[in-house]
Amino acid sequence: LSLCLIDILRDIENSNRPEADFYQLSSHYARLGSGSACRSIYGGVVQWGSSDFTDLSSDEYAVQIENIHPVFHDFRDSVLIVSSNKKAVSSTAGHGQMDNHPFRQVRYQNAAKNCKDLISLMRKGEVWPWGEIVEKEALELHGLMMNGPESFILLKPNTLNIIEKVRT
């Protein structure tokens, strides 16, 4: 939707915005609706959030990460639906847990380090350590949900069984 809106704006203004500006503005408008949406403007590897290790990174829009090793070019996300039950807590409420979480600063430090390390590993083509960091990121987030101001357990028995099978 934001790509369409910015394309219409470009037509109304009769402007020839550089392609990078077009996508950056589209990502910014998508972010107003959803952080995930701002990353979906681009293909490939994308970062949303200001950092000192990615040029032009911002909390206001996502940026595409260049120079990724070809081994990562065909990677895709997959979603395995383990239960059709409604989640006990929404993603928004889960993010809200961090506002008063005792481990908030440590989480932000870990996330920044992990993001930097993940990008570095993707540029070098190192799949195994990349996967280990991705798994630890997911488990850390679940751990924070469990020990936050309000405790939520989103990992259900079937999910844990699947994690064990994947590890095996």
N, C-alpha and C positions, 0 to 999 in steps of 0.2 A: 504494500500500500504506500509506504513512504517513497519507494522508487518511483511509483506512478505520480505521486504528488509533486516530487521534485522535478520530474520530467514535464509536468504541466506548468510548474512555475518557470522552468527554463523556456518553455514556449511563450508564456505570457510576457516574460521579460525580454524575449527575443535575444537571449544571451547565449554565448558559447562558453559556458563555464568549462574549465579544465575537467577532465574525467575524474581526477582525484577529488576535486571539490564537490562534484556531483555525488559521488559515493559517500564522502564524509558528511555532507549535509543530509543525505538520505539516512545514514546511520544515526545521526543525531536525532532526527525526527522519529525514527523507529525506537530509539532508546526512551523517548518520552512515554511510549506504551509498554516497553519491555526491554530489559537488558539483553535477554536472549535474542530478541528481534534485531537489536543493533548489530549483533555478530552475524546474523543471517544475511546481511546485505552482500557480503563478500563470499567467495568460494575459498576453499583452502583453509589455512591456519589463520586464525583471527584472534586478536587480543582486545578486550575491553577493560579499561582501567589504566590510570596514569601510572607510569613507572619510569625509573631512571635508566632502564636498559632497553627500552624500545622507543625509537624516534617517533615523534608526533603522537605518542600515546596520550589518552585523555579519558577522564571519567564521563565525558559528554558524548563520545562516539567511539566506535571500534576502529581498529586499524588492521590491515592485512600484514601478516608476517612473511617476509620474503626469505629467499635462500634456504628453503627447507629441503632436506635430503630427499631424493626420489623415492626412497623406501617408504616414506610417509605419504606420498601422493595418492595412493589408493586406499588409505585408511578411511573407514566410515564408522559413524556411530551406529550402534544397534540398541534397540530397546527390547527387553524381554519382559513381557507382562506376566508377573507372578501371581497377581491377585486382581480381581475386578472390584474389590472393595475400595471405598473412598479412603484417601489418606487421612490419618488422624489429625494432621496439621497441614495447612497450606504452605506453599513455598514462601509466600510473603510473611506469614507468621514465623516460619523457621528463620528467615533472615532477621526478623525483628528480635529473635532470641539473642542476637549478638549485641544489641544495644546495651544491655546490662550484664553481659556475660563476663565472668571473672577472667576468662582466658582470651578475651577479645584482642588485646594487643599482640599476644603470642600468635593467635590465629592469623592476624594480618601479616605479621613478620614471616610466618611459615608460608602463607600463600604467595607473598612476593618472591621469596627465595625459590619456591617450587616452580613458579611461573618462569622465572629466569632460567632455572635449570632445565625445565621442559623445552623451552625454546632452543637452548644450547644443544640439548640432546637431539632434537629434531633436525638441527642444522648439521650435526655430525652423523646422523643416521643410526644412533644407538637406541635400538628398540627395547631391549630388555630393561635397562635402568629407567627408561621413560615409562614403561608399563608399571614398574614398581612404585614410582612416584604417583602416577595416576590412581593406583589402588589405595595408597596411603592417604591421598587427598580425600577420596570418597569416605574412607573409614574415619578419618579425623572429623569430617563434617558430621557423620552419624554420632561419633563420640560427643561432640559438642552439643548435639541435640539431646543426648541422654543426660548430660550433666549440667545443663543450662538452668536458668532461673525457673523455667517450667520444664520438667523432664518429659521428653517424647521419645518413644522407641519406634522407629520406622522400619528397622530391620526385623523381618518376620522369619519364622523357622524355615520356610521354603527358600527365602532369599539367602539365608546362611548356608543351607544345603547346596545351593547353586555355587556360592563363593567357594565352598570347600571342594566341590567337583572341578571347578575351573582351576583351582590351585593344584589339585592332584594331577 
